[in-house]
Amino acid sequence: PDYLRPGRSVGGTAMDPFPWHATEIKMPTAISALPGWLCRLSSLQTLNLGGCEALTSLPAEVGRLTSLQTLSLGYCKALTSLPAELANLTALQTLYMYECYALTAMPDLSGLPQLEVKNLPGQDRKSVV
């Protein structure tokens, strides 16, 4: 896939084109589920899933992305739930939720006081914890 080609900003080198040390990934909008390898990227700081309209949920394994600072779920219009394991993302600072209208519930993220949730459907506030 294009996002794994050597030389892309997702990480990797000429010797190892797989982005094991990637700090930022923008996934293709046609995905309906996260690939299993993604949740093993311990250096990942930014995950952009914006526009993945067929994505209905995130796997619990997303809680392994402990370096993640920014998670963009904007325009994931079919997203109905988020895993409780998001609470394990202690480095998470920003969660973008633009137009995630199918989302029916949020996990308890009160243990992440630095987290700013932007544009959570049904909320007038900028920050929800």
C-alpha positions as CSV (number, residue, x, y, z in Angstrom):
1,P,0.0,0.0,0.0
2,D,1.0,3.6,-0.7
3,Y,1.3,4.5,3.0
4,L,4.1,1.8,3.4
5,R,6.3,2.8,0.5
6,P,9.9,3.6,1.4
7,G,10.5,7.3,1.6
8,R,7.0,8.1,2.9
9,S,6.7,10.1,6.1
10,V,5.2,7.1,8.0
11,G,8.7,5.8,8.8
12,G,10.9,3.0,7.7
13,T,14.2,3.1,5.9
14,A,15.7,1.8,2.6
15,M,16.8,-1.3,4.6
16,D,13.5,-1.9,6.3
17,P,10.6,-0.2,4.6
18,F,8.1,-1.2,7.3
19,P,7.3,1.7,9.5
20,W,8.2,0.1,12.9
21,H,9.5,3.5,14.2
22,A,6.9,5.7,12.6
23,T,5.8,8.6,14.7
24,E,3.0,9.7,12.3
25,I,0.6,7.7,10.1
26,K,-2.3,8.8,7.9
27,M,-4.3,5.7,7.0
28,P,-6.1,5.4,3.7
29,T,-9.8,6.4,3.9
30,A,-11.0,3.2,2.3
31,I,-10.2,1.0,5.4
32,S,-13.0,-0.5,7.4
33,A,-10.7,-1.9,10.2
34,L,-7.3,-1.1,11.5
35,P,-4.6,-3.5,10.4
36,G,-3.2,-5.6,13.3
37,W,0.4,-4.4,12.9
38,L,-0.6,-0.8,13.5
39,C,-1.2,-1.3,17.3
40,R,2.4,-2.6,17.6
41,L,4.0,0.8,16.6
42,S,5.2,1.8,20.1
43,S,6.7,5.1,18.8
44,L,3.5,6.3,17.1
45,Q,2.6,9.8,18.2
46,T,0.0,10.8,15.6
47,L,-2.6,8.5,14.1
48,N,-4.9,10.1,11.5
49,L,-7.9,8.1,10.6
50,G,-9.8,11.1,9.4
51,G,-12.2,10.3,6.6
52,C,-12.3,6.6,7.2
53,E,-16.1,6.5,6.7
54,A,-16.4,2.7,6.8
55,L,-14.6,2.4,10.1
56,T,-17.1,1.2,12.7
57,S,-14.8,0.6,15.7
58,L,-11.3,0.6,17.0
59,P,-9.7,-2.6,18.4
60,A,-8.9,-2.8,22.1
61,E,-5.3,-3.2,21.1
62,V,-5.2,0.5,20.3
63,G,-4.5,0.9,24.0
64,R,-1.0,-0.3,23.3
65,L,-0.1,2.9,21.5
66,T,1.2,4.5,24.7
67,S,3.2,7.2,22.9
68,L,0.2,8.4,21.0
69,Q,-0.5,12.1,21.5
70,T,-3.0,12.9,18.7
71,L,-5.8,10.7,17.4
72,S,-7.9,12.0,14.6
73,L,-11.2,10.3,14.0
74,G,-12.8,13.2,12.1
75,Y,-15.4,12.2,9.5
76,C,-15.4,8.5,10.6
77,K,-19.2,8.6,10.1
78,A,-19.8,4.9,10.8
79,L,-17.8,4.8,14.1
80,T,-20.2,3.6,16.7
81,S,-17.9,2.9,19.7
82,L,-14.5,3.4,21.1
83,P,-12.7,0.9,23.3
84,A,-12.2,1.4,27.0
85,E,-8.5,0.9,26.4
86,L,-8.2,4.4,25.1
87,A,-7.9,5.2,28.8
88,N,-4.4,3.5,28.7
89,L,-3.1,6.2,26.3
90,T,-1.6,8.4,29.0
91,A,0.3,10.5,26.4
92,L,-2.9,11.3,24.5
93,Q,-3.5,15.1,24.3
94,T,-5.9,15.6,21.5
95,L,-8.8,13.5,20.2
96,Y,-10.6,14.9,17.1
97,M,-14.2,13.7,16.7
98,Y,-15.6,15.9,13.9
99,E,-18.8,14.4,12.5
100,C,-18.7,11.1,14.3
101,Y,-22.5,11.2,14.6
102,A,-22.9,7.4,14.8
103,L,-20.9,7.3,18.1
104,T,-23.3,6.2,20.8
105,A,-21.0,6.2,23.9
106,M,-17.5,7.4,25.0
107,P,-15.3,5.4,27.3
108,D,-14.3,6.9,30.7
109,L,-11.3,9.1,29.9
110,S,-11.3,11.0,33.2
111,G,-7.9,9.5,34.0
112,L,-6.5,11.6,31.2
113,P,-6.7,15.2,32.5
114,Q,-4.5,16.6,29.7
115,L,-6.9,15.2,27.0
116,E,-8.8,17.7,24.9
117,V,-11.7,16.1,22.9
118,K,-12.6,18.3,20.0
119,N,-16.0,18.4,18.4
120,L,-17.6,15.5,20.2
121,P,-21.1,15.1,18.7
122,G,-23.7,16.2,21.1
123,Q,-21.4,18.3,23.2
124,D,-21.0,22.1,23.2
125,R,-17.8,22.0,25.2
126,K,-14.4,21.7,23.6
127,S,-13.0,19.4,26.3
128,V,-14.7,16.3,27.7
129,V,-13.0,14.0,30.2
